[in-house]
């Protein structure tokens, strides 16, 4: 997941890369993201549900949505960017929960494709382009009201995991905190994300570990504990199961 290593932290962050073979396991992050298909068709999983994205279409991934890609023999452009680049788009979405929808963007294809060559420091231009894309996403997508119980549960739990994933938290504790039955919470999160609570928590902890691995002076033990893992062995095993690399290998291969 090279693009994730290149896109962590900072203000007005933007990374945009072309891919011909783009196979990415389910993951999440606090950035926004879109996948644009130039040719072929992409298979995307968002919160456990499959989507087929045809040519000249785009799929917008909001922050904290679990997503993965299976793009074979397909030319795609993946952009990952910090949310301060699309303030008006997020304001327009408000408390509504986006239902992922393939968006037809042939009229914007030239503009979208030019983003791969755009200077990342040209934030005014990037903001303008991303807001044009966001306008089409809003116009062509449907939303779930914040009053919908499952969507509201998801937002509350995801916000809590984002803020407290380095702590010793459990499914039982989260269920008690928000007044849900533990089995109901487990089932609903699995329905909404396609993965279980432990895996969801591990995704946040692994993303935290990736950031800490950027510091060559930070020991593996410190990284494990600061990411919320109780033991180095558990950290190593979990990290490799999600990324295919040990933490040491990931640090060595980071570009």
C-alpha positions as CSV (number, residue, x, y, z in Angstrom):
1,X,0.0,0.0,0.0
2,X,2.6,2.5,-1.2
3,X,0.2,5.4,-1.5
4,X,-0.7,5.1,2.1
5,X,2.9,5.4,3.2
6,X,3.2,8.6,1.1
7,X,0.0,10.2,2.5
8,X,0.2,10.6,6.2
9,X,-0.1,13.8,8.3
10,X,0.2,17.4,7.6
11,X,-2.0,20.2,6.2
12,X,-3.1,20.5,2.6
13,X,-1.7,17.1,1.8
14,X,-2.3,15.7,-1.6
15,X,-1.0,12.6,-3.4
16,X,-2.2,11.3,-6.7
17,X,-0.8,8.3,-8.6
18,X,-1.7,6.3,-11.7
19,X,-2.0,2.5,-11.3
20,X,-2.4,-0.3,-13.9
21,X,-2.6,-3.1,-11.3
22,X,-4.0,-1.8,-8.0
23,X,-4.7,-4.5,-5.4
24,X,-5.2,-3.0,-2.0
25,X,-6.5,-4.8,1.1
26,X,-9.3,-3.2,3.2
27,X,-8.0,-0.3,5.2
28,X,-9.2,3.1,6.4
29,X,-7.8,6.5,7.2
30,X,-8.9,10.0,8.2
31,X,-8.2,11.4,4.7
32,X,-10.7,11.7,1.8
33,X,-10.0,9.7,-1.3
34,X,-11.2,9.1,-4.8
35,X,-10.6,6.4,-7.4
36,X,-11.0,7.5,-11.1
37,X,-11.2,4.8,-13.8
38,X,-9.6,5.9,-17.1
39,X,-10.0,2.5,-18.8
40,X,-11.5,-0.8,-17.9
41,X,-13.6,-1.3,-14.8
42,X,-12.5,-1.3,-11.2
43,X,-13.8,-3.6,-8.4
44,X,-14.0,-1.7,-5.1
45,X,-15.2,-2.7,-1.7
46,X,-16.5,0.0,0.7
47,X,-17.7,-0.9,4.1
48,X,-18.0,-4.5,3.1
49,X,-20.0,-3.9,-0.1
50,X,-18.8,-4.4,-3.6
51,X,-19.0,-1.7,-6.3
52,X,-18.1,-1.9,-10.0
53,X,-16.7,1.4,-11.2
54,X,-16.9,1.7,-15.1
55,X,-14.7,3.8,-17.4
56,X,-14.8,7.6,-16.9
57,X,-16.4,7.2,-13.5
58,X,-15.2,8.0,-10.1
59,X,-15.8,6.7,-6.6
60,X,-15.4,9.1,-3.6
61,X,-14.4,7.5,-0.3
62,X,-15.2,9.7,2.7
63,X,-13.0,9.7,5.8
64,X,-13.1,6.6,8.0
65,X,-14.8,4.4,5.4
66,X,-13.2,0.9,5.1
67,X,-12.2,0.4,1.5
68,X,-10.1,-1.9,-0.7
69,X,-9.4,-2.2,-4.4
70,X,-9.2,-5.0,-6.9
71,X,-8.1,-3.4,-10.2
72,X,-6.7,-5.7,-12.7
73,X,-6.0,-4.7,-16.3
74,X,-7.5,-1.3,-15.4
75,X,-6.0,2.1,-15.6
76,X,-7.0,4.0,-12.5
77,X,-6.0,7.2,-10.7
78,X,-6.1,7.2,-6.9
79,X,-6.0,10.5,-5.0
80,X,-5.7,10.7,-1.3
81,X,-5.9,14.1,0.4
82,X,-6.4,15.9,3.7
83,X,-9.9,17.2,4.4
84,X,-8.8,20.9,4.6
85,X,-8.7,20.8,0.8
86,X,-12.4,20.2,0.5
87,X,-14.0,22.3,3.4
88,X,-17.1,23.3,1.3
89,X,-17.7,19.8,0.1
90,X,-17.7,18.4,3.7
91,X,-19.8,21.3,4.9
92,X,-22.4,20.6,2.2
93,X,-22.5,16.9,3.2
94,X,-23.1,18.0,6.8
95,X,-24.1,15.2,9.1
96,X,-25.5,13.1,6.3
97,X,-23.7,9.8,5.6
98,X,-22.7,9.3,2.0
99,X,-23.8,6.2,0.3
100,X,-20.9,5.4,-2.1
101,X,-22.0,5.8,-5.7
102,X,-20.1,5.6,-9.0
103,X,-20.1,9.2,-10.3
104,X,-20.0,9.9,-14.1
105,X,-17.2,12.5,-14.6
106,X,-16.4,12.4,-18.3
107,X,-16.9,16.2,-18.5
108,X,-14.1,16.5,-15.9
109,X,-11.9,13.7,-17.2
110,X,-9.1,16.1,-18.5
111,X,-9.0,18.0,-15.3
112,X,-9.0,14.9,-13.1
113,X,-6.2,13.3,-15.2
114,X,-4.1,16.4,-14.9
115,X,-4.0,16.1,-11.1
116,X,-1.3,13.5,-11.3
117,X,1.0,16.2,-12.6
118,X,-0.2,19.0,-10.5
119,X,2.3,20.7,-8.1
120,X,1.2,19.6,-4.6
121,X,2.0,23.1,-3.3
122,X,-0.6,24.7,-5.6
123,X,-3.3,24.4,-3.0
124,X,-5.6,27.0,-4.6
125,X,-5.8,25.1,-7.8
126,X,-6.2,21.8,-6.0
127,X,-9.0,23.1,-3.8
128,X,-10.8,24.3,-6.9
129,X,-10.4,21.0,-8.8
130,X,-11.4,18.9,-5.8
131,X,-14.5,21.1,-5.1
132,X,-15.6,20.7,-8.8
133,X,-15.3,16.9,-8.3
134,X,-17.0,17.1,-4.9
135,X,-19.9,19.0,-6.5
136,X,-20.5,16.1,-8.9
137,X,-20.2,13.6,-6.1
138,X,-22.9,15.5,-4.1
139,X,-25.2,15.9,-7.2
140,X,-25.0,12.3,-8.2
141,X,-25.0,10.5,-4.8
142,X,-27.5,9.7,-2.2
143,X,-27.2,10.2,1.5
144,X,-28.4,8.5,4.7
145,X,-29.8,10.9,7.2
146,X,-27.9,11.3,10.5
147,X,-31.1,10.2,12.2
148,X,-30.7,6.7,10.7
149,X,-29.8,4.6,13.8
150,X,-27.1,2.4,12.1
151,X,-25.4,5.4,10.4
152,X,-25.4,7.3,13.7
153,X,-24.0,4.4,15.5
154,X,-21.2,4.1,12.9
155,X,-20.3,7.7,13.2
156,X,-20.2,7.6,17.0
157,X,-18.1,4.5,17.2
158,X,-15.7,5.5,14.4
159,X,-15.1,8.9,16.0
160,X,-14.4,7.2,19.4
161,X,-12.0,4.7,17.8
162,X,-10.2,7.5,16.0
163,X,-9.7,9.4,19.2
164,X,-9.0,6.5,21.6
165,X,-7.5,3.6,19.6
166,X,-4.2,3.8,21.5
167,X,-6.0,3.1,24.7
168,X,-7.0,-0.3,26.1
169,X,-10.5,-0.4,24.7
170,X,-12.8,-3.3,24.1
171,X,-16.1,-4.0,22.2
172,X,-17.8,-4.5,25.6
173,X,-16.5,-1.2,26.9
174,X,-17.5,0.7,23.7
175,X,-21.0,-0.9,23.8
176,X,-21.5,0.1,27.4
177,X,-20.2,3.7,26.7
178,X,-22.8,4.3,24.1
179,X,-25.6,2.2,25.6
180,X,-25.8,-0.5,22.9
181,X,-26.1,-4.3,23.4
182,X,-22.7,-5.8,22.7
183,X,-23.9,-8.4,20.2
184,X,-26.0,-5.8,18.4
185,X,-23.0,-3.4,18.2
186,X,-20.8,-6.2,16.9
187,X,-23.3,-7.3,14.3
188,X,-24.1,-3.8,13.1
189,X,-20.4,-2.8,12.7
190,X,-19.8,-5.9,10.7
191,X,-22.7,-5.1,8.5
192,X,-21.6,-1.6,7.9
193,X,-17.8,-2.2,7.5
194,X,-17.5,-5.8,6.4
195,X,-15.0,-6.5,9.2
196,X,-15.2,-7.2,13.0
197,X,-14.6,-4.7,15.8
198,X,-11.1,-6.1,16.6
199,X,-10.0,-5.7,12.9
200,X,-11.4,-2.2,12.8
201,X,-9.5,-1.2,15.9
202,X,-6.3,-2.8,14.5
203,X,-6.6,-0.7,11.3
204,X,-6.4,2.4,13.4
205,X,-3.5,1.1,15.4
206,X,-1.6,0.1,12.3
207,X,-2.0,3.4,10.7
208,X,-0.7,5.0,13.9
209,X,2.3,2.6,13.8
210,X,3.0,3.5,10.2
211,X,3.4,7.2,11.2
212,X,5.7,6.3,14.0
213,X,7.8,4.1,11.8
214,X,8.8,7.3,9.9
215,X,11.0,8.1,12.9
216,X,14.1,6.0,12.7
217,X,14.9,6.8,16.3
218,X,11.7,5.3,17.6
219,X,12.1,1.7,18.8
220,X,9.8,-1.1,17.9
221,X,8.7,-1.5,21.5
222,X,7.8,2.2,21.8
223,X,5.9,2.1,18.5
224,X,4.0,-0.9,19.6
225,X,2.9,0.6,22.9
226,X,2.2,4.1,21.5
227,X,0.0,2.5,18.9
228,X,-2.1,0.7,21.5
229,X,-0.7,-2.8,21.3
230,X,0.0,-4.6,24.6
231,X,3.0,-6.6,23.4
232,X,5.6,-6.4,20.7
233,X,4.8,-9.9,19.4
234,X,1.2,-9.0,19.0
235,X,2.1,-5.8,17.2
236,X,4.4,-7.7,14.8
237,X,1.9,-10.4,14.1
238,X,-1.0,-8.0,13.6
239,X,1.0,-5.6,11.4
240,X,2.2,-8.3,9.1
241,X,-1.3,-9.8,8.8
242,X,-2.7,-6.5,7.5
243,X,0.2,-5.3,5.4
244,X,2.1,-8.4,4.4
245,X,5.3,-6.9,5.9
246,X,6.8,-6.9,9.4
247,X,7.2,-3.5,10.9
248,X,11.0,-3.7,10.3
249,X,10.4,-4.6,6.6
250,X,7.9,-1.8,6.2
251,X,10.4,0.7,7.6
252,X,13.2,-0.6,5.3
253,X,11.0,-0.4,2.2
254,X,9.4,3.0,2.9
255,X,10.1,5.5,0.3
